[in-house]
């Protein structure tokens, strides 16, 4: 290595420790608010609405893991 400690490096490699920490903190904060059921019902309403097909298509693209795939079939 070049003498810099891993802590000083801005490149985190395969996983992002700062991203994971921020996600975990945000998730814990959301859970403490106690509005999980409310958010789940809101998500269900959105999926059952006229935008549901668009949301499901976006989910499928995200699960495919290929962000370029979105550009292959433009509207």
Secondary structure as a PSIPRED ss2 file (coil, helix, strand):
# PSIPRED VFORMAT (PSIPRED V4.0)

   1 X C   1.000  0.000  0.000
   2 X C   1.000  0.000  0.000
   3 X C   1.000  0.000  0.000
   4 X C   1.000  0.000  0.000
   5 X C   1.000  0.000  0.000
   6 X C   1.000  0.000  0.000
   7 X C   1.000  0.000  0.000
   8 X C   1.000  0.000  0.000
   9 X C   1.000  0.000  0.000
  10 X C   1.000  0.000  0.000
  11 X C   1.000  0.000  0.000
  12 X C   1.000  0.000  0.000
  13 X C   1.000  0.000  0.000
  14 X C   1.000  0.000  0.000
  15 X C   1.000  0.000  0.000
  16 X C   1.000  0.000  0.000
  17 X H   0.000  1.000  0.000
  18 X H   0.000  1.000  0.000
  19 X H   0.000  1.000  0.000
  20 X H   0.000  1.000  0.000
  21 X H   0.000  1.000  0.000
  22 X H   0.000  1.000  0.000
  23 X H   0.000  1.000  0.000
  24 X H   0.000  1.000  0.000
  25 X H   0.000  1.000  0.000
  26 X H   0.000  1.000  0.000
  27 X H   0.000  1.000  0.000
  28 X H   0.000  1.000  0.000
  29 X H   0.000  1.000  0.000
  30 X H   0.000  1.000  0.000
  31 X H   0.000  1.000  0.000
  32 X H   0.000  1.000  0.000
  33 X H   0.000  1.000  0.000
  34 X C   1.000  0.000  0.000
  35 X C   1.000  0.000  0.000
  36 X H   0.000  1.000  0.000
  37 X H   0.000  1.000  0.000
  38 X H   0.000  1.000  0.000
  39 X H   0.000  1.000  0.000
  40 X H   0.000  1.000  0.000
  41 X H   0.000  1.000  0.000
  42 X H   0.000  1.000  0.000
  43 X H   0.000  1.000  0.000
  44 X H   0.000  1.000  0.000
  45 X H   0.000  1.000  0.000
  46 X H   0.000  1.000  0.000
  47 X H   0.000  1.000  0.000
  48 X H   0.000  1.000  0.000
  49 X C   1.000  0.000  0.000
  50 X C   1.000  0.000  0.000
  51 X C   1.000  0.000  0.000
  52 X H   0.000  1.000  0.000
  53 X H   0.000  1.000  0.000
  54 X H   0.000  1.000  0.000
  55 X H   0.000  1.000  0.000
  56 X H   0.000  1.000  0.000
  57 X H   0.000  1.000  0.000
  58 X H   0.000  1.000  0.000
  59 X H   0.000  1.000  0.000
  60 X H   0.000  1.000  0.000
  61 X H   0.000  1.000  0.000
  62 X H   0.000  1.000  0.000
  63 X H   0.000  1.000  0.000
  64 X H   0.000  1.000  0.000
  65 X C   1.000  0.000  0.000
  66 X C   1.000  0.000  0.000
  67 X C   1.000  0.000  0.000
  68 X C   1.000  0.000  0.000
  69 X H   0.000  1.000  0.000
  70 X H   0.000  1.000  0.000
  71 X H   0.000  1.000  0.000
  72 X H   0.000  1.000  0.000
  73 X C   1.000  0.000  0.000
  74 X C   1.000  0.000  0.000
  75 X C   1.000  0.000  0.000
